[in-house]
């Protein structure tokens, strides 16, 4: 990231989050007011990085009712002339030993395999694609026609932060994001409760079938879906599970810091104890690129591979990389 972006991140992280006494919630267009409270963050029953479950307090904030869409991002680009990281030329000096054919603007695009493959090898379904970017989601021959209301993708952390600053907003912390996703349904497995498909109704855009080759499309969508295609949670927030992963401000660490359920030790508005130099992906120890936490899962999450369309789920993502299933939404704090 550039020094300007680092400074912007530091400024955002320093913004006060406490409401003034007696302050009343105001209406913000396209946003939902989230009253503060204490909840159980994480899970002790799924993936190791979600442990330990622990109590956290967050103060009031507002959150976008749905992920930032292609139409939203297009207005930002038209107004500012912003160029996303995926569209910028690459400096060969920053990638010693890299294949020159890959040192062109582009991004990672998912491609379904022809049959079952080794699920430990992500290169079977992720491909660096020249020309892929937010306005060309599958590559230079693809467009946004008919996808104006789909979540914007191929945005790295720097891009999401630039949009948030332009909009006069911020990116959520992991604790804020998970609190909002739960919608007051504390310690439930999913955003909507404990049953994946209550009454047989699918509640989010996820993968049905055997990943990464068999997508049954039971939910009606092969890829991303228009924002708001599935029911909102109890706070009125759409797409808090599935569709696209969403950026948060927290540096990634392998586990949560617990507080053993002690009321005296419940953190308020935590931002995660990790720092950039400690936020590396344990699965890719040789790649020394800092990672931020993604939340929410995506349309590529399937029970046989990635059961992460749950509020407790979390994933590390290199700050300089976007993909065809990563987006974001913003918050406003008092």
C-alpha positions as CSV (number, residue, x, y, z in Angstrom):
1,X,0.0,0.0,0.0
2,X,1.1,3.6,-0.6
3,X,2.0,5.9,2.3
4,X,-1.1,7.9,1.7
5,X,-3.2,4.8,2.2
6,X,-1.4,3.8,5.3
7,X,-2.0,7.2,6.7
8,X,-5.7,7.0,5.8
9,X,-6.0,3.6,7.5
10,X,-4.3,5.0,10.6
11,X,-6.7,8.0,10.6
12,X,-9.7,5.8,10.2
13,X,-8.6,3.5,13.1
14,X,-8.2,6.5,15.3
15,X,-11.7,7.8,14.9
16,X,-13.7,7.8,18.1
17,X,-16.5,5.2,18.2
18,X,-18.3,6.2,21.4
19,X,-21.7,7.9,21.1
20,X,-22.2,11.2,22.9
21,X,-24.5,10.8,25.9
22,X,-28.1,11.3,24.9
23,X,-27.3,11.3,21.2
24,X,-30.3,10.2,19.1
25,X,-30.0,7.9,16.1
26,X,-30.5,9.9,12.8
27,X,-31.5,8.5,9.5
28,X,-28.8,8.0,6.9
29,X,-29.9,7.1,3.3
30,X,-29.2,3.5,2.4
31,X,-27.9,2.7,5.9
32,X,-29.3,0.8,8.9
33,X,-28.9,2.0,12.4
34,X,-27.2,-0.7,14.6
35,X,-27.8,-0.1,18.3
36,X,-24.7,-1.0,20.4
37,X,-24.6,-4.0,22.8
38,X,-22.6,-7.0,24.0
39,X,-22.6,-10.3,22.2
40,X,-20.6,-13.6,21.9
41,X,-18.1,-13.2,19.0
42,X,-16.6,-16.3,17.3
43,X,-17.5,-20.0,17.6
44,X,-16.0,-23.0,19.4
45,X,-17.7,-25.5,17.1
46,X,-16.4,-24.8,13.6
47,X,-13.0,-23.7,12.3
48,X,-10.0,-23.2,14.6
49,X,-9.5,-19.5,13.6
50,X,-13.0,-18.7,15.1
51,X,-12.0,-19.7,18.6
52,X,-12.4,-19.0,21.4
53,X,-15.9,-17.7,21.5
54,X,-15.8,-14.6,23.7
55,X,-17.9,-11.6,24.7
56,X,-17.4,-8.2,23.0
57,X,-19.2,-4.9,23.3
58,X,-19.7,-2.5,20.4
59,X,-21.2,1.0,20.4
60,X,-23.8,2.3,18.1
61,X,-23.1,2.7,14.4
62,X,-24.8,2.7,11.0
63,X,-24.1,0.1,8.3
64,X,-24.9,0.0,4.6
65,X,-28.0,-2.1,4.1
66,X,-26.3,-4.1,1.3
67,X,-22.8,-4.4,-0.2
68,X,-21.5,-1.6,-2.4
69,X,-22.8,-2.4,-5.9
70,X,-21.3,-2.0,-9.3
71,X,-23.6,1.0,-9.9
72,X,-22.4,2.6,-6.6
73,X,-18.7,2.0,-7.4
74,X,-19.2,3.3,-11.0
75,X,-20.4,6.7,-9.6
76,X,-17.3,6.8,-7.4
77,X,-15.0,6.2,-10.3
78,X,-16.8,8.6,-12.6
79,X,-16.6,11.3,-10.0
80,X,-13.0,10.8,-8.9
81,X,-11.3,9.1,-11.8
82,X,-10.1,6.4,-9.4
83,X,-8.1,3.5,-10.9
84,X,-8.3,0.3,-8.9
85,X,-5.3,-1.8,-8.0
86,X,-6.3,-4.5,-10.5
87,X,-6.2,-1.9,-13.3
88,X,-2.7,-0.5,-12.5
89,X,0.6,-1.6,-14.2
90,X,2.8,-3.9,-12.2
91,X,6.4,-3.2,-11.3
92,X,8.6,-6.2,-12.1
93,X,11.1,-5.1,-9.4
94,X,8.4,-5.7,-6.7
95,X,7.9,-9.3,-7.9
96,X,11.3,-10.9,-8.3
97,X,11.2,-14.3,-10.0
98,X,7.6,-13.9,-11.1
99,X,6.5,-15.1,-14.5
100,X,6.6,-12.0,-16.8
101,X,3.3,-13.2,-18.4
102,X,1.6,-12.6,-15.1
103,X,3.0,-9.1,-14.6
104,X,0.1,-7.4,-16.3
105,X,-3.0,-5.7,-14.8
106,X,-5.5,-8.3,-13.8
107,X,-7.1,-10.2,-10.9
108,X,-8.0,-13.7,-9.7
109,X,-11.1,-15.2,-11.4
110,X,-12.9,-18.4,-10.3
111,X,-13.5,-21.1,-12.9
112,X,-15.5,-24.2,-12.2
113,X,-13.5,-27.4,-12.7
114,X,-14.6,-30.3,-15.0
115,X,-14.8,-32.8,-12.1
116,X,-13.6,-33.5,-8.6
117,X,-10.1,-32.2,-7.8
118,X,-7.7,-32.1,-4.8
119,X,-9.3,-29.5,-2.6
120,X,-5.9,-28.6,-1.2
121,X,-4.8,-27.1,-4.5
122,X,-6.5,-23.7,-5.1
123,X,-4.8,-23.3,-8.5
124,X,-7.3,-25.8,-9.8
125,X,-10.1,-23.2,-9.7
126,X,-8.4,-19.8,-9.2
127,X,-6.7,-18.2,-12.2
128,X,-4.9,-14.9,-12.5
129,X,-6.7,-13.3,-15.5
130,X,-5.2,-10.4,-17.4
131,X,-7.8,-7.6,-17.8
132,X,-10.1,-8.8,-15.0
133,X,-11.2,-5.9,-12.8
134,X,-14.3,-4.5,-11.3
135,X,-15.8,-3.5,-14.6
136,X,-14.7,-6.7,-16.4
137,X,-15.4,-9.4,-13.7
138,X,-14.4,-12.5,-15.8
139,X,-11.8,-10.8,-18.0
140,X,-11.6,-8.1,-20.7
141,X,-14.5,-9.7,-22.8
142,X,-16.9,-9.5,-19.9
143,X,-19.0,-6.4,-18.9
144,X,-21.3,-5.2,-16.1
145,X,-24.4,-5.2,-18.4
146,X,-27.3,-6.6,-16.3
147,X,-25.1,-6.6,-13.2
148,X,-25.4,-3.0,-12.1
149,X,-27.0,-4.0,-8.8
150,X,-24.6,-6.9,-8.1
151,X,-21.9,-6.3,-5.5
152,X,-18.7,-4.8,-6.9
153,X,-15.8,-7.3,-6.9
154,X,-12.1,-7.3,-7.7
155,X,-11.6,-4.6,-5.1
156,X,-8.6,-4.9,-2.8
157,X,-8.5,-3.2,0.6
158,X,-7.0,0.0,-0.8
159,X,-9.9,0.3,-3.2
160,X,-12.5,-0.3,-0.6
161,X,-10.9,2.3,1.7
162,X,-10.7,4.9,-1.1
163,X,-14.5,4.5,-1.7
164,X,-15.3,4.7,1.9
165,X,-13.3,7.9,2.4
166,X,-15.0,9.4,-0.7
167,X,-18.4,8.5,0.6
168,X,-17.6,10.1,4.0
169,X,-17.9,6.6,5.6
170,X,-15.5,4.0,7.0
171,X,-14.9,0.3,6.8
172,X,-16.2,-1.8,9.6
173,X,-14.1,-3.6,12.2
174,X,-14.5,-7.4,12.5
175,X,-16.4,-7.0,15.8
176,X,-18.8,-4.5,14.3
177,X,-19.4,-6.6,11.2
178,X,-20.1,-9.8,13.1
179,X,-22.3,-8.0,15.6
180,X,-24.4,-6.5,12.8
181,X,-24.6,-9.8,11.0
182,X,-25.9,-11.6,14.0
183,X,-28.8,-9.1,14.3
184,X,-29.3,-9.8,18.0
185,X,-29.5,-13.6,17.4
186,X,-26.6,-14.3,19.8
187,X,-24.6,-17.5,19.4
188,X,-26.7,-18.8,16.5
189,X,-25.0,-20.7,13.7
190,X,-26.3,-18.6,10.8
191,X,-27.4,-15.0,10.4
192,X,-31.0,-16.2,10.5
193,X,-30.8,-18.9,13.2
194,X,-29.6,-22.5,13.6
195,X,-31.2,-24.2,10.6
196,X,-29.5,-23.7,7.2
197,X,-32.7,-23.7,5.1
198,X,-35.7,-23.1,7.4
199,X,-38.8,-24.7,5.9
200,X,-36.7,-25.6,2.9
201,X,-36.1,-22.0,2.0
202,X,-32.6,-20.9,1.0
203,X,-31.6,-17.8,2.9
204,X,-28.3,-16.8,1.1
205,X,-26.4,-17.1,-2.1
206,X,-24.1,-20.0,-1.5
207,X,-22.8,-23.1,-3.4
208,X,-25.1,-26.1,-3.6
209,X,-23.4,-29.3,-4.7
210,X,-19.8,-30.6,-4.6
211,X,-17.3,-27.7,-4.8
212,X,-15.6,-26.8,-7.2
213,X,-17.2,-28.7,-10.0
214,X,-20.9,-29.3,-9.3
215,X,-23.0,-26.2,-8.8
216,X,-26.7,-27.2,-8.7
217,X,-27.8,-23.6,-8.6
218,X,-30.7,-24.4,-6.3
219,X,-30.7,-20.8,-5.2
220,X,-31.0,-19.6,-8.8
221,X,-27.5,-18.0,-9.1
222,X,-24.3,-19.4,-10.7
223,X,-22.2,-16.5,-9.5
224,X,-23.0,-13.3,-7.6
225,X,-26.6,-12.1,-7.1
226,X,-28.2,-8.7,-7.1
227,X,-27.9,-7.1,-3.7
228,X,-31.0,-7.8,-1.6
229,X,-32.1,-11.0,-3.5
230,X,-32.4,-12.9,-0.2
231,X,-34.2,-12.0,3.1
232,X,-32.5,-9.4,5.4
233,X,-31.5,-10.2,8.9
234,X,-33.4,-8.9,11.9
235,X,-31.6,-5.5,11.7
236,X,-32.7,-5.2,8.0
237,X,-29.2,-5.9,6.5
238,X,-29.0,-7.8,3.3
239,X,-26.4,-10.3,2.1
240,X,-24.6,-10.7,5.5
241,X,-24.1,-14.3,4.5
242,X,-22.9,-15.5,1.1
243,X,-22.8,-13.6,-2.2
244,X,-19.4,-11.9,-1.6
245,X,-16.8,-11.8,1.2
246,X,-16.5,-8.4,2.7
247,X,-13.4,-6.4,3.9
248,X,-13.0,-5.4,7.5
249,X,-10.3,-3.2,9.1
250,X,-8.8,-5.8,11.4
251,X,-5.4,-7.4,10.7
252,X,-5.8,-11.1,10.6
253,X,-4.5,-13.4,13.4
254,X,-5.0,-17.1,13.7
255,X,-7.2,-17.1,16.7
256,X,-9.3,-14.6,18.8
257,X,-8.1,-13.3,22.1
258,X,-10.5,-14.7,24.7
259,X,-11.7,-13.2,27.9
260,X,-13.0,-16.4,29.6
261,X,-16.5,-14.8,29.8
262,X,-15.4,-12.4,32.5
263,X,-17.5,-9.2,32.7
264,X,-14.5,-7.3,33.9
265,X,-12.6,-8.1,30.7
266,X,-15.1,-7.6,27.9
267,X,-13.4,-5.4,25.3
268,X,-15.2,-2.4,23.9
269,X,-14.9,-1.7,20.2
270,X,-11.9,-4.0,19.7
271,X,-9.9,-3.7,16.6
272,X,-7.9,-6.9,16.9
273,X,-4.5,-7.2,18.6
274,X,-2.6,-8.2,15.4
275,X,-0.3,-5.8,13.5
276,X,0.6,-5.7,9.9
277,X,3.8,-7.6,10.3
278,X,2.1,-10.3,12.3
279,X,-0.9,-10.7,10.0
280,X,0.3,-13.4,7.7
281,X,-1.7,-16.4,6.4
282,X,-0.5,-19.5,8.3
283,X,-1.3,-21.5,5.1
284,X,1.1,-19.4,3.1
285,X,4.0,-18.6,5.4
286,X,6.4,-17.6,2.7
287,X,4.1,-14.9,1.3
288,X,4.9,-11.9,3.4
289,X,1.9,-9.7,2.5
290,X,-0.2,-8.4,5.4
291,X,-3.7,-9.8,5.6
292,X,-7.0,-8.2,6.7
293,X,-10.0,-10.1,7.9
294,X,-12.8,-11.0,5.5
295,X,-16.3,-11.8,6.8
296,X,-19.5,-13.3,5.5
297,X,-18.5,-16.0,3.0
298,X,-19.5,-16.0,-0.6
299,X,-21.4,-17.7,-3.4
300,X,-18.4,-20.1,-3.6
301,X,-18.8,-21.4,0.0
302,X,-20.0,-25.0,0.2
303,X,-20.3,-27.5,3.1
304,X,-17.7,-29.9,1.5
305,X,-15.1,-27.2,1.3
306,X,-15.9,-23.8,3.0
307,X,-18.7,-23.7,5.5
308,X,-18.1,-20.0,6.1
309,X,-21.4,-18.3,5.3
310,X,-21.8,-17.9,9.1
311,X,-21.3,-14.7,11.2
312,X,-18.5,-16.3,13.2
313,X,-16.5,-17.3,10.1
314,X,-13.4,-15.3,9.1
315,X,-10.8,-15.5,6.4
316,X,-7.4,-13.9,5.8
317,X,-6.9,-11.9,2.6
318,X,-3.8,-10.1,1.3
319,X,-4.4,-6.4,1.3
320,X,-3.2,-5.9,-2.2
321,X,-5.4,-8.5,-3.8
322,X,-9.0,-8.7,-4.9
323,X,-10.9,-11.6,-6.5
324,X,-14.1,-12.3,-8.2
325,X,-15.9,-13.0,-4.9
326,X,-14.7,-10.2,-2.6
327,X,-16.6,-6.9,-2.1
328,X,-17.3,-4.6,0.9
329,X,-19.8,-2.4,2.6
330,X,-19.3,0.7,4.8
331,X,-20.3,2.1,8.2
332,X,-20.7,5.4,9.8
333,X,-19.8,5.9,13.5
334,X,-21.2,8.7,15.7
